[in-house]
């Protein structure tokens, strides 16, 4: 068996940053999430729950950048990604709850943009209901 070539890995591993970046649409004003990439990120998050805190922090940073550039479509997209992760990873919600709470506070403080305050209210509502379903009340 000497000289046999070992085939390359069959499963390609993507980092969470790449997966998050690929979810966003090309148009900065669009809020449509790339569903296929969202599914990949969800599977990645479910199989690598230890990365949930880092994913939450990364999304949090992206929201800050999108807000500074006034790219509200991408900002809505980032919050949508967070909502999907909250629903999919509700058992491990405590791992990225800090990011969700900080983002919610950030959105609720935007007095000049009422649509962002509404988005913050929706995020808080989804977070509370997801936490209640998972039986993790107390992180608020």
ZINOR-V385914 format. One record per residue. N is the residue number from 1. RES is the residue in one small letter. SS is DSSP state (@ for helix, = for strand, . for the rest). PHI is phi in radians with two decimals (none if undefined). Layout:
n:N res:RES ss:SS phi:PHI
n:N res:RES ss:SS phi:PHI
//
This chain:
n:1 res:x ss:. phi:none
n:2 res:x ss:. phi:-1.18
n:3 res:x ss:. phi:1.56
n:4 res:x ss:. phi:-1.31
n:5 res:x ss:. phi:-1.48
n:6 res:x ss:. phi:-1.55
n:7 res:x ss:. phi:-1.14
n:8 res:x ss:. phi:-1.11
n:9 res:x ss:. phi:-0.99
n:10 res:x ss:. phi:-1.36
n:11 res:x ss:. phi:-1.75
n:12 res:x ss:. phi:-1.51
n:13 res:x ss:. phi:-1.76
n:14 res:x ss:. phi:-1.88
n:15 res:x ss:. phi:-1.37
n:16 res:x ss:@ phi:-1.12
n:17 res:x ss:@ phi:-1.11
n:18 res:x ss:@ phi:-1.12
n:19 res:x ss:@ phi:-1.11
n:20 res:x ss:@ phi:-1.13
n:21 res:x ss:@ phi:-1.05
n:22 res:x ss:@ phi:-1.31
n:23 res:x ss:@ phi:-1.29
n:24 res:x ss:. phi:-1.28
n:25 res:x ss:. phi:-1.26
n:26 res:x ss:. phi:-1.19
n:27 res:x ss:. phi:-1.39
n:28 res:x ss:. phi:-1.19
n:29 res:x ss:. phi:-1.68
n:30 res:x ss:. phi:-1.49
n:31 res:x ss:. phi:-1.98
n:32 res:x ss:. phi:-1.34
n:33 res:x ss:. phi:-1.47
n:34 res:x ss:. phi:-1.26
n:35 res:x ss:@ phi:-1.05
n:36 res:x ss:@ phi:-1.11
n:37 res:x ss:@ phi:-1.25
n:38 res:x ss:@ phi:-1.12
n:39 res:x ss:@ phi:-1.11
n:40 res:x ss:@ phi:-1.10
n:41 res:x ss:@ phi:-1.13
n:42 res:x ss:@ phi:-1.09
n:43 res:x ss:@ phi:-1.10
n:44 res:x ss:@ phi:-1.05
n:45 res:x ss:@ phi:-1.16
n:46 res:x ss:@ phi:-1.22
n:47 res:x ss:@ phi:-1.56
n:48 res:x ss:. phi:-2.22
n:49 res:x ss:@ phi:-1.09
n:50 res:x ss:@ phi:-1.17
n:51 res:x ss:@ phi:-1.63
n:52 res:x ss:@ phi:-1.03
n:53 res:x ss:@ phi:-1.10
n:54 res:x ss:@ phi:-1.19
n:55 res:x ss:@ phi:-1.10
n:56 res:x ss:@ phi:-1.05
n:57 res:x ss:@ phi:-1.12
n:58 res:x ss:@ phi:-1.15
n:59 res:x ss:@ phi:-1.12
n:60 res:x ss:@ phi:-1.04
n:61 res:x ss:@ phi:-1.12
n:62 res:x ss:@ phi:-1.12
n:63 res:x ss:@ phi:-1.07
n:64 res:x ss:@ phi:-1.05
n:65 res:x ss:@ phi:-1.16
n:66 res:x ss:@ phi:-1.14
n:67 res:x ss:@ phi:-1.17
n:68 res:x ss:@ phi:-1.07
n:69 res:x ss:. phi:-1.57
n:70 res:x ss:. phi:1.05
n:71 res:x ss:. phi:-1.64
n:72 res:x ss:@ phi:-1.18
n:73 res:x ss:@ phi:-1.11
n:74 res:x ss:@ phi:-1.17
n:75 res:x ss:@ phi:-1.11
n:76 res:x ss:@ phi:-1.09
n:77 res:x ss:@ phi:-1.09
n:78 res:x ss:@ phi:-1.10
n:79 res:x ss:@ phi:-1.17
n:80 res:x ss:@ phi:-1.08
n:81 res:x ss:@ phi:-1.08
n:82 res:x ss:@ phi:-1.08
n:83 res:x ss:@ phi:-1.06
n:84 res:x ss:@ phi:-1.07
n:85 res:x ss:@ phi:-1.17
n:86 res:x ss:@ phi:-1.08
n:87 res:x ss:@ phi:-1.23
n:88 res:x ss:@ phi:-1.28
n:89 res:x ss:. phi:-1.91
n:90 res:x ss:@ phi:-1.07
n:91 res:x ss:@ phi:-1.18
n:92 res:x ss:@ phi:-1.83
n:93 res:x ss:@ phi:-1.01
n:94 res:x ss:@ phi:-1.06
n:95 res:x ss:@ phi:-1.26
n:96 res:x ss:. phi:-2.26
n:97 res:x ss:@ phi:-1.11
n:98 res:x ss:@ phi:-1.03
n:99 res:x ss:@ phi:-1.14
n:100 res:x ss:@ phi:-1.10
n:101 res:x ss:@ phi:-1.14
n:102 res:x ss:@ phi:-1.09
n:103 res:x ss:@ phi:-1.14
n:104 res:x ss:@ phi:-1.09
n:105 res:x ss:@ phi:-1.05
n:106 res:x ss:@ phi:-1.02
n:107 res:x ss:@ phi:-1.16
n:108 res:x ss:@ phi:-1.20
n:109 res:x ss:. phi:-1.47
n:110 res:x ss:. phi:-1.45
n:111 res:x ss:. phi:-1.16
n:112 res:x ss:. phi:-1.43
n:113 res:x ss:. phi:-2.28
n:114 res:x ss:@ phi:-1.05
n:115 res:x ss:@ phi:-1.15
n:116 res:x ss:@ phi:-1.31
n:117 res:x ss:@ phi:-1.14
n:118 res:x ss:@ phi:-1.10
n:119 res:x ss:@ phi:-1.06
n:120 res:x ss:@ phi:-1.12
n:121 res:x ss:@ phi:-1.11
n:122 res:x ss:@ phi:-1.09
n:123 res:x ss:@ phi:-1.13
n:124 res:x ss:@ phi:-1.08
n:125 res:x ss:@ phi:-1.08
n:126 res:x ss:@ phi:-1.15
n:127 res:x ss:@ phi:-1.11
n:128 res:x ss:@ phi:-1.12
n:129 res:x ss:@ phi:-1.20
n:130 res:x ss:@ phi:-1.16
n:131 res:x ss:@ phi:-1.17
n:132 res:x ss:@ phi:-1.13
n:133 res:x ss:@ phi:-1.10
n:134 res:x ss:@ phi:-1.43
n:135 res:x ss:. phi:1.27
n:136 res:x ss:. phi:-2.06
n:137 res:x ss:. phi:-1.14
n:138 res:x ss:. phi:2.39
n:139 res:x ss:. phi:-1.39
n:140 res:x ss:. phi:-1.24
//
